[in-house]
Amino acid sequence: MEFSRRSALSVVPAATLWALSRSLRAEAAPPRDRAVPSGAPRSSDPAPDALLANTVAVFAGTAASHARPEVAPKLAALQETARARLAAMDGAGQDELFAGVPLGTSDPNLSTSYQYLYEIALATCLPGPADSTAVRRTVLDGLVRLHDGWFGDQAKGYYGNWFHWEIGIPAYATKTLVLLRDELAAYRPDLAATYVASMDGYLRNGKDGDVDLDSRFHTGANLADITTNRILQGALLGDEARITKALADQLTVFSTIDPYHPRHGVTDGFYADGSFVQHSSVAYTGSYGKGLLTRIVQTIKILDGTGYLPDDSLVGVVRGWIADGFAPLIFEGWMMEIVKGRAVSRTGTGYADVTAVVEAVVDLSSYTSGSDREALEGYVKHVRQSAKADLDTTSFVSPVSIARYADILESPAPARDLAPAASHAGFNAMDRTVHRRPGYAFALARSSDRISTYEYMSGENLMPWFQGDGAHYLYLSGADQRQAFGIDYFTAVPPHRLAGVTAPVETRRTVPELYGTLWYDNPERGFTSSSESQNTYVYFPRGTQPFSGGARLGAYGVAGFVQSDDAAYAAQQAGTLPEDFVAYRAAGATRSWFMFDDEIVVLSAGVTGLGGRAVTTTVDSRIADPASPVVLTGGLHDGSPWQRGGAAPPAWLRYADEGQGTAVGYVFLSGPPPVVGLDTVTRSRRLVRLANPDTAVTKQLFTLTYEQGAGQRSTAMAHALVPHASARQLASYAHGPLAVLSNTVRLQATVHTRLGITAANAFTLGTHQAGRLSIDGPASVMLRRTGGGAYSIAVADPTTTRRTVSVTLHGRPLRRVSADEGVRVRHVPGGTRLDITTHHAYGRSFTATLTERP
């Protein structure tokens, strides 16, 4: 198909055009302020040449950015890296291009060799010796050798991970060819075409090497990577049809995912509620999501002034991703663990994760104006000021972005978070919840038959089993989150005692321990390293229960979750998996979280180990530096002080890390006596990721749990987490304002008398009574009475399967003031009934305001 540069958007799916038409259109800033500064070609240049020049400006900078003192450390780091790579090239042995990186059987080593060539090529575009022709030709010779010896032989290639062959290696090779395009024309004029032909050949299932939008590999962040490579390849070859086709394919990523009508079967991407999913079912904003953000913003910069994009409407879409998808998940410069998949086991997470997001915001701000620009610039300043770790700009991709970042820090925009200090975000499309208040953020991870219980892959996140079983992370303001979470949290805390989870007490073995490889290898039964069976049953199995979600009423929220076996255990029990495949059974529990201002109330019912196993429900687990003064205090139900080791169970406890200046309180509303643990543990980071250094981590480990013995009947328990609580505040809960209305596997409900809120999760069919509320069937409901006889209500379907949900408010008839579309209000004997059309709402909350006034 022939594509005109000016009509590229005409091939974008209708859903994408709809999303773009609804986005706010940002007025473009003057070119001199943009992330690709003056000096890079503009629309007067031939478009492919301008695109290539923009690309060099993005990755290597410009004369203007090179002159900035803030950029000097980045340039020095790039040059030092190149010198190290050249030295490794000089010391290479047989079947090596670089010393210590043997080729022939290792696809990671082949990709690393391409990376090293790219890093050398990048340095030749920086200020330095006047003539670097010899170095550039050395790089091009290296490309020839890698192609002729390994990459170009497709009969031998494609071993290991498909990613290296379709995305990783093509990305490094393509950018290297772009950086050396002038030398390429003079020295190896046919090399670009040779490489493009080979890269096309590796694209899985693609006709004539084109992108296959029906392939499960060509989605979301992966699709953005592939199409960016192809845009640059088209520019190298002067092939505008390739450029515009690749751009059209990439623009499908901008389309908001409709889970009921997925295009090409793709469920990877951003959803209407801000969720981001990759691998079909993994909550992944903090890893693949930020990779997609980086690539898309780079595309905007690369295409700037070339005429390939008719306007700046795409900028509004990306701005929405940042405000609704990223900002709620970043607390004081820390990326929350609930959206990082297997990346939680890496050492460079948390504050470092946010660097890529900040760079994207820096770049995007230059394509906006007025209040939009001020908001983005203010967010950059907020992240810098609130984070407990310095933002390392040498890890920015672009030297130009570093200069722009320095300018933003001097701008008049006030530092301000894009997420309100008091807010509640229900990311129901990825089974995640974030509840924020001044002083803390509470992040919750659940799973269902839609979303994976965990992600393991490639020797990363070796013990992930319970990370989607109600695991929570309570981030306290002013603390260095590296001391409380990140890699050391997963190293020090046993997997079955992660904060918030209910888990059986049993020994589980990792995938490498079970099978001796990084995956379950059984090609005859469909299990290879990248097969769908491997994904479904090993890498990221989903749960088997539909109930996972909640309702949001303003800045308050409720979430519910029915714990279930994962897809692997269900398939094993059905007899559809090989006999040597190992799957583990989950514990049983029905759980709810009610999120107010000062408290998060947690209810659990039907808690059982199943199969006669013991089970642990963890109220909280926290780690602290071994030298930090950690103090535990508490009170009994009669008001006397609690003593650790005493026989009487506490009414409340307070954990204080005085070294960090943080504290968390726990109020026990019902259930068995909690078990308190405070020990010093030492464990290796390699326990959670094979590639981690064998670094010993020593931490104080505080655990607060309910323990049920083997064979014990199922039980229920209720407690509240109270961030930053004082002892006096905790003692006052003996007199309210929290009360549990119901805590069963059918209905869990609480009331907060001071706020006037009643909240409930109904889990089963039938009518459920919670205070004034009668709820028909499974639903999440929040009701708040405010002054003057006014009521606000929010209703949602956490199963995402119901066509309608009905709720009745008993008492005097209420008059409708306002209601969302799909909410019908009518009087019935004894009260007011709301019928809500939840069909195809995917867990979204519907709200209404009612009043007693005539």
C-alpha positions in Angstrom: 0.0 0.0 0.0 1.3 3.5 -0.8 1.1 6.1 1.9 1.4 9.8 1.6 3.2 11.6 4.4 0.3 14.1 4.6 -2.4 11.4 5.0 -0.7 9.1 7.5 -3.4 9.7 10.1 -6.1 8.5 7.7 -5.2 4.9 8.4 -5.4 5.2 12.2 -8.3 3.1 13.6 -11.5 5.0 14.4 -11.0 4.4 18.1 -7.7 6.2 18.0 -9.2 9.1 16.1 -12.0 9.3 18.6 -9.5 9.4 21.5 -7.4 12.1 19.7 -10.5 14.2 19.0 -11.3 14.2 22.7 -7.8 15.1 23.8 -7.0 18.7 24.6 -5.0 20.3 21.8 -1.9 22.0 23.0 -0.7 25.1 21.3 2.9 24.4 20.0 5.6 26.4 21.7 8.1 28.4 19.6 10.7 26.1 18.0 13.6 27.6 19.9 12.0 26.3 23.2 11.3 22.8 22.0 13.0 19.6 23.1 14.7 19.5 19.6 16.2 23.0 19.7 17.1 25.4 16.9 19.9 24.0 14.9 18.0 20.8 14.1 16.3 20.9 10.6 12.7 22.1 10.3 10.0 21.6 7.8 11.9 23.3 5.1 14.3 20.4 4.9 13.4 17.2 2.9 11.4 15.2 5.4 13.5 12.0 5.8 16.7 14.1 6.1 15.0 16.3 8.8 13.9 13.2 10.6 17.4 11.8 10.7 18.9 15.1 11.8 16.3 15.3 14.6 17.2 11.8 15.7 20.9 12.7 16.0 19.9 15.7 18.0 17.8 13.6 20.3 20.5 11.1 21.2 23.7 13.0 20.7 22.6 16.6 21.4 23.4 19.7 19.4 26.0 22.4 19.5 23.7 24.5 21.7 23.1 21.7 24.3 26.8 20.7 24.2 27.7 24.2 25.3 25.6 23.9 28.5 27.5 23.2 31.7 24.6 21.1 33.0 25.2 18.7 30.1 28.9 18.3 30.6 28.6 15.3 33.0 26.5 13.4 30.5 28.9 14.1 27.6 31.8 13.0 29.8 30.0 9.8 30.8 29.2 9.0 27.1 32.8 9.5 26.1 34.2 7.4 28.9 31.8 4.6 28.0 33.0 4.7 24.4 36.7 4.6 25.4 35.9 1.5 27.5 34.2 -0.1 24.6 37.0 0.6 22.2 39.5 -0.9 24.7 37.3 -4.0 25.0 37.2 -4.2 21.2 41.0 -4.1 21.1 41.2 -7.0 23.6 38.6 -9.2 21.9 39.4 -12.9 21.4 38.2 -15.4 18.9 34.4 -15.3 18.3 34.3 -12.0 20.2 33.8 -8.5 19.0 34.4 -7.2 22.5 36.4 -8.9 25.2 34.3 -10.9 27.6 31.3 -11.0 25.3 31.6 -14.3 23.5 29.3 -14.8 20.5 27.7 -17.8 18.8 25.2 -19.2 21.4 24.2 -16.2 23.5 21.6 -13.8 22.1 22.1 -11.4 25.1 25.8 -11.2 24.2 25.0 -10.5 20.6 22.6 -7.7 21.6 25.3 -6.4 24.0 27.8 -6.3 21.2 25.4 -4.1 19.1 24.8 -1.9 22.2 28.6 -1.3 22.5 28.9 -0.4 18.9 26.1 2.1 19.3 27.8 3.6 22.3 31.0 4.1 20.4 29.1 5.6 17.4 27.3 8.0 19.8 30.5 9.4 21.1 31.7 10.2 17.6 28.8 12.7 17.4 30.0 14.6 20.5 32.5 17.4 20.8 36.0 15.8 20.4 38.8 15.2 17.9 38.1 16.9 14.6 38.5 13.7 12.6 36.9 10.5 14.0 36.6 8.8 10.6 38.7 5.8 11.7 36.5 5.1 14.7 33.4 5.4 12.7 34.6 3.0 10.1 35.7 0.7 12.8 32.1 0.7 14.1 30.7 0.1 10.6 33.2 -2.8 10.1 31.9 -4.2 13.4 28.3 -4.0 12.1 29.4 -5.9 9.0 31.1 -8.6 11.0 28.1 -9.1 13.3 25.7 -9.2 10.4 27.8 -11.6 8.3 28.8 -13.8 11.2 25.6 -14.0 13.3 22.6 -11.7 12.7 22.3 -12.0 8.9 22.2 -15.8 8.9 18.6 -16.4 9.7 19.0 -20.2 9.5 21.2 -19.9 12.6 19.6 -16.9 14.3 16.6 -16.5 16.4 17.8 -18.5 19.3 16.9 -17.4 22.8 14.5 -14.5 23.4 12.5 -13.2 20.5 12.9 -9.6 21.8 16.6 -9.4 21.0 16.0 -10.3 17.3 12.9 -8.2 16.6 13.4 -5.2 18.8 16.7 -5.0 20.8 19.3 -5.7 18.1 17.4 -3.7 15.4 17.1 -0.7 17.7 20.9 -0.6 18.4 21.8 -1.3 14.8 19.3 1.2 13.3 20.4 4.1 15.6 24.0 3.3 14.9 23.4 3.6 11.2 21.5 6.9 11.7 24.4 8.3 13.8 26.9 7.3 11.1 24.8 8.1 8.1 27.4 10.4 6.4 30.2 7.9 6.9 27.8 5.1 5.8 27.2 6.8 2.5 30.9 7.1 1.8 32.2 3.9 3.2 29.4 1.2 3.2 26.6 2.6 1.1 24.8 -0.8 0.8 24.9 -1.7 4.5 21.6 0.0 5.6 19.6 -1.8 2.9 21.3 -5.1 3.9 20.5 -4.6 7.5 16.9 -3.6 6.9 16.3 -6.7 4.8 17.6 -8.9 7.6 15.6 -7.0 10.2 12.5 -7.4 8.1 13.1 -11.1 8.0 13.1 -11.5 11.7 9.7 -9.8 12.2 7.5 -12.6 13.4 4.5 -13.4 11.1 4.9 -10.2 9.2 4.1 -10.2 5.5 7.2 -9.0 3.6 8.7 -8.2 7.0 6.0 -5.7 7.8 4.4 -5.3 11.3 1.7 -7.8 12.0 -0.9 -6.0 14.2 -2.5 -9.4 14.9 0.7 -10.8 16.5 0.7 -11.0 20.3 4.3 -9.9 20.1 3.5 -6.6 18.3 1.5 -4.8 21.0 1.8 -1.9 23.4 5.4 -0.9 24.2 6.8 -3.6 22.0 4.9 -2.2 19.0 6.1 1.3 19.8 9.7 0.0 19.7 9.3 -1.9 16.5 7.6 0.9 14.6 10.2 3.5 15.9 12.9 1.3 14.4 11.0 1.1 11.1 10.5 4.9 11.0 14.2 5.4 11.2 14.9 2.6 8.7 12.6 4.3 6.3 14.4 7.6 6.7 17.8 5.9 6.1 16.5 4.4 2.9 14.5 7.5 1.8 11.4 5.3 1.8 8.5 7.5 2.8 6.0 4.7 2.4 7.8 2.8 5.0 7.9 5.8 7.3 4.2 6.6 7.1 3.1 3.0 7.3 5.3 2.5 10.5 3.9 5.8 11.9 0.3 4.7 11.2 1.0 1.4 13.0 2.5 3.2 15.9 -0.4 5.5 16.2 -2.6 2.6 17.1 -0.9 2.6 20.5 -2.5 5.9 21.2 -6.0 4.4 21.1 -7.6 3.8 24.4 -8.2 0.1 24.9 -11.8 -1.0 24.7 -11.7 -4.4 26.5 -15.1 -5.4 25.0 -14.0 -4.6 21.4 -10.2 -5.0 21.3 -8.7 -4.2 17.9 -6.6 -7.0 16.5 -7.3 -8.8 19.8 -4.9 -6.4 21.6 -5.5 -5.7 25.3 -2.1 -4.1 25.8 -2.1 -0.3 26.3 -3.8 2.4 28.3 -7.4 2.1 29.5 -10.0 4.7 30.2 -9.3 4.6 33.9 -5.5 5.3 33.4 -4.5 1.6 33.8 -1.7 0.3 31.6 -1.5 -3.4 30.7 1.2 -5.3 28.9 1.5 -9.1 28.1 -2.3 -9.1 27.9 -2.8 -9.2 31.7 0.2 -7.7 33.6 -0.2 -4.3 35.4 2.9 -2.6 34.0 2.8 1.2 34.1 6.1 1.3 36.0 8.1 -0.7 33.5 6.7 -1.3 30.0 4.5 1.7 30.5 7.4 4.1 31.0 9.2 2.5 28.1 6.2 3.2 25.9 6.1 6.8 27.2 9.7 7.3 26.4 9.4 5.9 22.9 6.3 7.9 22.0 7.7 11.2 23.2 10.9 10.5 21.3 8.8 9.9 18.2 7.2 13.3 18.7 10.6 14.9 18.9 12.0 12.9 16.0 9.1 13.9 13.7 9.1 17.6 14.9 8.9 19.9 11.9 9.0 17.1 9.3 5.3 17.3 8.3 4.6 13.7 9.1 2.2 14.7 11.9 -0.4 17.3 10.9 -0.9 18.9 14.4 -0.1 18.5 18.1 -3.2 16.5 19.0 -1.1 13.5 20.0 0.5 15.6 22.7 -2.8 15.9 24.5 -3.2 12.1 24.6 0.3 11.6 26.1 -0.4 14.4 28.6 -3.4 12.5 29.7 -1.3 9.4 30.2 1.0 11.3 32.5 -1.7 13.0 34.6 -4.0 10.0 34.9 -1.7 7.0 34.5 1.7 7.9 35.9 1.3 10.7 38.4 -1.0 8.8 40.8 1.6 6.0 40.9 4.5 8.2 41.8 4.8 9.2 45.4 7.5 11.8 46.3 9.6 10.7 43.4 9.1 6.9 44.0 7.5 4.6 41.5 5.1 2.3 43.3 5.8 -1.4 43.3 2.3 -2.5 42.3 2.9 -1.7 38.6 6.4 -3.0 37.9 5.8 -6.7 37.4 9.1 -8.7 37.5 11.1 -5.4 37.6 10.4 -5.2 41.4 13.3 -7.6 41.8 15.9 -5.3 40.1 18.3 -3.2 42.1 17.8 0.1 40.2 14.1 0.7 40.9 12.0 3.2 42.8 13.5 6.7 42.4 15.5 5.6 39.4 12.3 4.4 37.7 10.9 7.9 37.7 13.9 9.4 35.8 12.5 8.2 32.5 9.1 9.7 33.3 10.6 13.0 34.3 12.6 13.2 31.0 9.4 12.5 29.0 7.5 15.2 30.9 10.4 17.6 30.3 10.3 17.0 26.6 6.5 17.0 26.3 6.3 20.3 28.1 8.1 22.0 25.2 5.2 21.1 23.0 2.6 22.8 25.2 1.8 26.3 26.3 -0.1 28.3 29.0 -1.5 26.3 31.9 -0.6 23.0 30.3 3.1 23.9 30.2 3.0 25.3 33.7 1.4 22.1 35.0 4.0 19.9 33.4 6.9 22.1 34.4 5.5 22.3 38.0 5.3 18.6 38.1 9.0 18.2 37.2 9.9 20.6 40.0 7.6 18.8 42.4 9.3 15.4 41.7 12.7 16.9 42.2 11.8 18.6 45.4 9.9 15.8 47.0 12.1 12.8 46.2 14.6 11.6 48.8 17.2 10.8 46.1 18.7 13.2 43.6 17.5 12.9 40.1 20.5 11.8 38.0 20.3 13.6 34.7 23.2 11.6 33.3 20.7 8.8 33.0 18.6 10.9 30.7 18.7 9.7 27.1 19.1 13.1 25.5 21.6 15.8 26.3 19.0 18.3 25.0 16.5 17.1 27.7 19.1 17.8 30.3 19.4 21.4 29.2 15.7 21.7 29.0 15.4 20.3 32.6 17.8 22.9 33.9 15.7 25.6 32.3 12.5 24.2 33.9 14.1 24.3 37.3 14.6 28.1 36.8 11.1 28.6 35.4 8.4 30.5 37.3 6.1 27.5 37.4 5.3 26.6 41.0 6.2 23.1 42.1 3.0 21.1 42.2 2.0 17.4 41.9 -0.4 16.4 39.1 -2.1 14.1 41.5 -4.1 15.8 44.4 -2.7 15.2 47.8 -6.1 13.8 48.8 -7.3 11.5 46.1 -8.4 8.0 45.3 -7.6 6.2 42.0 -9.2 2.9 41.2 -7.3 1.3 38.3 -9.9 -1.4 37.9 -8.7 -2.4 34.5 -5.4 -3.6 36.1 -6.7 -4.6 39.6 -4.8 -1.8 41.3 -5.8 0.9 43.8 -4.0 4.0 45.0 -5.3 6.0 47.9 -3.4 9.2 48.7 -3.6 11.7 51.6 -1.2 14.4 52.8 1.4 12.3 54.6 1.0 8.9 52.9 0.0 6.8 49.9 -1.6 3.4 50.1 -1.1 1.1 47.1 -3.0 -2.2 46.7 -2.4 -5.1 44.2 -5.1 -7.6 43.5 -5.8 -10.2 40.7 -8.6 -11.8 38.9 -9.5 -13.8 35.8 -8.6 -10.7 33.9 -5.3 -9.7 35.6 -2.2 -11.9 36.5 -1.5 -12.8 40.0 2.2 -12.1 39.4 4.9 -12.0 36.8 8.0 -14.1 36.7 10.3 -14.3 33.7 14.0 -14.7 32.7 15.2 -15.4 36.3 13.6 -12.2 37.6 11.2 -12.1 40.5 11.9 -15.6 41.5 9.4 -15.7 44.4 6.4 -13.7 43.1 3.6 -16.0 44.2 1.5 -13.7 46.4 2.2 -10.3 45.0 -1.3 -10.0 43.5 -3.1 -11.5 46.5 -3.9 -8.2 48.3 -0.3 -7.1 48.8 -0.2 -3.5 49.9 2.5 -0.8 50.2 2.1 2.0 52.7 4.4 4.8 51.7 5.0 7.4 54.4 5.8 11.0 53.6 9.2 12.4 54.2 10.8 8.9 54.4 13.5 7.5 52.1 11.5 4.8 50.4 14.6 2.8 49.7 14.8 2.1 53.4 11.2 0.7 53.4 10.6 -0.9 50.0 12.4 -1.7 46.7 14.7 -4.6 46.3 15.6 -4.9 50.0 11.9 -5.3 50.9 11.5 -8.3 48.7 14.8 -9.6 49.8 14.2 -9.4 53.6 10.5 -10.2 53.7 9.5 -13.9 53.1 7.1 -14.1 50.2 4.2 -15.4 52.2 4.5 -12.6 54.7 4.4 -9.6 52.3 2.2 -6.9 53.8 -1.5 -7.5 53.3 -1.4 -11.1 51.8 -3.1 -14.2 52.9 -0.9 -17.2 52.1 -0.6 -20.9 52.9 2.3 -21.9 55.1 4.3 -24.2 52.8 7.6 -24.5 51.0 7.5 -23.4 47.3 10.3 -23.8 44.8 11.3 -21.3 42.1 11.1 -22.1 38.4 14.9 -22.6 38.1 14.8 -24.9 41.2 11.9 -26.9 39.7 13.0 -27.4 36.2 16.7 -26.5 36.0 16.0 -23.8 33.4 14.5 -20.3 33.4 11.2 -21.8 32.1 9.3 -25.1 31.9 10.7 -26.7 28.7 8.4 -29.2 27.0 8.0 -28.3 23.3 5.9 -31.4 22.6 3.2 -30.0 24.9 3.5 -26.5 23.7 6.0 -25.1 26.3 8.9 -23.2 24.8 10.5 -20.0 26.1 8.1 -17.6 24.4 5.0 -19.8 23.9 1.5 -18.9 24.9 1.4 -21.8 27.3 4.5 -20.6 29.0 2.9 -17.1 29.5 -0.4 -18.6 30.7 0.9 -21.0 33.2 4.4 -20.0 34.2 5.3 -16.4 33.5 2.1 -14.5 34.4 -0.9 -16.7 35.3 -4.2 -15.0 35.9 -6.5 -15.8 38.8 -9.7 -17.7 38.3 -12.2 -15.4 40.1 -14.0 -12.4 38.5 -14.6 -10.4 41.7 -11.8 -7.8 42.0 -12.6 -4.1 41.9 -14.3 -1.4 43.9 -16.1 2.0 44.0 -14.8 5.5 44.3 -16.7 8.3 45.9 -14.8 11.5 45.5 -11.5 11.1 47.4 -12.7 7.9 49.2 -12.8 4.4 48.0 -13.6 0.7 48.7 -12.0 -2.3 47.0 -12.9 -6.0 47.2 -11.2 -9.2 46.2 -12.0 -12.9 46.3 -8.8 -14.9 46.4 -8.6 -17.7 44.0 -6.3 -20.4 42.5 -4.3 -19.3 39.5 -4.8 -20.6 36.0 -1.9 -23.1 36.4 -3.4 -24.8 39.4 -6.8 -24.9 37.8 -5.5 -26.4 34.6 -3.5 -29.0 36.6 -6.6 -30.0 38.5 -8.4 -30.3 35.2 -5.7 -32.7 33.9 -4.7 -30.5 31.0 -1.0 -30.0 32.0 1.9 -32.4 31.8 2.4 -34.6 34.8 5.8 -33.1 35.7 4.4 -29.6 35.7 4.3 -28.1 39.2 1.5 -25.8 40.3 0.6 -24.5 43.8 -2.8 -24.1 45.4 -3.8 -20.7 46.8 -5.3 -20.0 50.2 -9.0 -19.0 50.5 -10.2 -15.6 51.5 -12.7 -12.9 50.8 -11.3 -9.5 51.5 -12.2 -5.8 51.5 -10.4 -2.5 52.0 -12.2 0.7 53.0 -10.1 3.8 52.5 -10.9 6.9 54.4 -8.8 9.9 55.5 -6.8 8.7 58.5 -7.6 5.0 58.2 -7.6 2.0 55.9 -10.0 -0.6 57.2 -9.3 -4.2 56.2 -11.8 -7.0 56.5 -11.1 -10.7 55.8 -13.5 -13.6 55.9 -13.5 -17.2 55.0 -9.7 -17.3 55.6 -8.5 -20.9 55.2 -5.3 -22.7 54.1 -7.4 -25.2 52.1 -6.4 -28.8 52.0 -5.6 -28.8 55.8 -2.7 -26.3 55.5 -1.8 -23.6 57.9 -2.4 -20.1 56.7 -0.9 -16.6 57.5 -2.7 -13.3 57.0 -0.2 -10.5 57.3 -1.5 -7.2 58.7 1.7 -5.5 57.8 5.4 -6.1 57.2 8.0 -3.3 57.4 11.8 -3.2 57.2 14.2 -0.8 58.8 17.9 -0.2 58.9 19.5 -2.5 61.6 20.8 0.6 63.4 17.6 2.5 63.4 15.7 2.8 66.7 12.4 0.8 66.1 9.9 1.1 69.0 6.8 -1.0 69.4 4.1 0.2 71.8 0.5 -0.8 72.3 -2.6 -0.8 74.5 -4.9 -3.5 75.8 -8.7 -3.4 75.7 -8.9 -2.3 79.3 -6.6 0.6 78.6 -3.5 -0.8 80.2 -0.2 -0.9 78.3 0.5 -3.9 76.0 3.6 -5.9 76.7 5.3 -7.9 74.0 5.1 -11.6 74.9 2.2 -11.0 77.3 -0.9 -13.2 77.2 -3.5 -10.4 76.6 -4.1 -9.4 73.0 -3.6 -5.8 72.1 -6.5 -3.4 71.1 -3.9 -1.4 69.2 -0.2 -1.3 68.3 2.1 1.4 67.1 5.3 0.8 65.0 7.7 3.7 65.0 11.0 3.9 63.0 12.5 6.8 64.8 15.5 6.8 62.5 13.2 7.7 59.6 10.7 9.6 61.7 7.8 7.5 60.6 5.1 5.6 62.4 2.1 3.3 61.6 -0.7 2.4 63.9 -2.9 -0.7 63.9 -6.3 -1.0 65.5 -7.8 -4.5 65.9 -11.5 -4.5 65.4 -12.2 -8.2 65.6 -10.6 -11.6 65.0 -7.9 -13.8 66.6 -5.0 -12.3 68.5 -2.3 -10.9 66.2 1.3 -12.2 66.3 4.0 -9.6 66.6 7.5 -10.3 65.2 10.6 -8.0 65.2 13.8 -9.7 64.1 17.1 -8.9 62.4 17.5 -10.9 59.2 20.3 -11.2 56.6 19.5 -12.4 53.1 21.0 -12.2 49.6 19.5 -10.1 46.8 20.1 -13.0 44.5 17.3 -14.9 46.2 14.8 -12.7 44.2 16.7 -12.3 40.9 19.5 -14.5 39.5 21.3 -11.5 37.8 21.5 -9.5 41.0 24.9 -9.3 42.8 25.2 -11.7 45.7 24.8 -8.7 48.1 23.9 -9.5 51.7 21.0 -7.3 53.0 20.6 -7.0 56.7 17.4 -5.4 58.0 15.1 -5.3 61.0 12.0 -7.1 59.9 8.7 -6.2 61.7 5.8 -8.5 60.9 2.2 -8.4 62.3 0.1 -11.4 61.4 -2.8 -13.6 62.1 -1.8 -17.3 62.3 -4.1 -20.2 61.7 -3.0 -23.7 62.3 -3.3 -26.7 59.9 -6.8 -27.9 59.8 -8.3 -25.0 61.7 -11.7 -23.8 60.5 -12.0 -20.7 58.4 -12.1 -17.4 60.3 -12.6 -13.7 59.9 -10.7 -10.7 61.1 -10.9 -6.9 60.9 -8.3 -4.2 61.6 -7.4 -0.7 60.5 -4.1 0.8 59.4 -3.5 4.3 60.7 -0.5 6.1 59.1 1.5 8.4 61.3 -0.7 7.6 64.3 0.1 8.7 67.8 -0.5 6.5 70.8 -3.2 8.8 72.0 -5.0 8.7 68.6 -4.9 4.9 68.6 -6.3 4.6 72.1 -9.2 6.8 71.0 -10.5 4.2 68.6 -12.1 2.4 71.5 -14.9 5.0 71.2 -15.3 5.1 67.4 -15.6 6.3 64.7 -15.1 2.9 63.0 -17.6 0.0 63.1 -17.9 -3.2 61.2 -21.4 -3.9 60.0 -20.7 -7.3 58.4 -17.7 -9.5 57.8 -18.7 -12.6 55.9 -18.0 -14.2 52.6 -21.3 -12.8 51.4 -21.1 -9.2 52.6 -18.3 -7.0 54.1 -19.4 -3.5 55.2 -18.1 -0.7 57.5 -19.3 2.6 58.7 -17.3 5.7 59.5 -19.5 7.8 61.8 -17.5 11.0 61.7 -17.4 11.1 57.9 -20.9 9.8 57.5 -19.8 7.1 55.2 -21.2 3.6 54.8 -19.3 1.3 52.5 -19.9 -2.3 51.4 -18.8 -5.1 49.1 -21.5 -7.6 48.3 -19.9 -10.8 46.9 -22.7 -13.2 46.1 -26.2 -13.3 44.5 -29.2 -12.2 46.6 -30.1 -9.2 48.6 -27.6 -7.8 51.1 -28.3 -5.4 53.9 -25.7 -2.9 55.2 -27.2 -0.1 57.3 -29.7 1.7 55.1 -28.4 0.0 52.0 -29.9 -3.0 50.3 -27.7 -4.3 47.6 -28.8 -6.7 44.9 -26.1 -9.1 44.0 -22.3 -8.6 43.7 -21.4 -4.9 43.9 -19.3 -2.3 45.6 -21.1 0.7 47.1 -20.2 3.8 49.1 -22.8 6.1 50.6 -22.1 9.4 52.3 -24.5 11.7 54.1 -23.4 15.4 54.2 -25.0 18.4 55.7 -28.5 19.6 54.9 -29.9 16.1 54.1 -27.8 15.5 51.1 -26.4 12.1 50.1 -23.7 11.0 47.6 -23.5 7.5 46.4 -21.1 5.5 44.2 -21.8 2.1 42.8 -19.6 -0.3 40.7 -19.6 -3.8 39.4 -16.3 -5.4 40.5 -17.0 -8.5 38.4 -17.2 -6.4 35.2 -19.9 -9.0 34.1 -23.2 -7.6 35.3 -25.6 -5.7 33.0 -27.2 -3.8 35.9 -26.8 -3.3 39.6 -29.6 -2.2 41.9 -29.3 -0.5 45.3 -32.1 0.7 47.6 -31.7 3.4 50.3 -34.3 2.7 53.0 -36.0 5.6 54.7 -37.6 8.8 53.5 -37.8 9.1 49.7 -34.9 11.1 48.3 -35.0 13.4 45.3 -32.4 13.2 42.5 -30.1 16.2 42.3 -27.7 14.8 39.8 -26.6 11.4 38.5 -24.2 9.9 35.9 -25.6 8.7 32.7 -26.9 5.2 33.2 -28.2 5.8 36.7 -32.0 5.7 37.2 -33.5 7.0 40.4 -37.0 6.1 41.5 -39.2 5.9 44.6 -40.1 2.5 45.9 -42.1 1.5 49.1 -39.9 2.2 52.0 -37.1 4.1 50.2 -35.3 5.1 47.0 -34.0 2.7 44.4 -31.1 3.2 42.1 -30.8 1.0 39.0 -27.4 1.4 37.4 -26.5 0.2 33.9 -23.1 -1.3 34.4 -23.0 -3.2 31.1 -19.5 -2.7 29.5 -18.4 -0.3 32.2 -15.4 -2.5 33.1 -15.7 -1.7 36.8 -16.2 2.0 36.5 -18.0 3.8 39.4 -21.3 5.5 38.8 -22.3 8.3 41.1 -25.4 10.2 42.1 -26.4 13.0 44.5 -29.7 12.8 46.3 -31.5 15.0 48.8 -34.2 14.8 51.4 -35.5 18.2 50.5 -38.7 18.5 48.5 
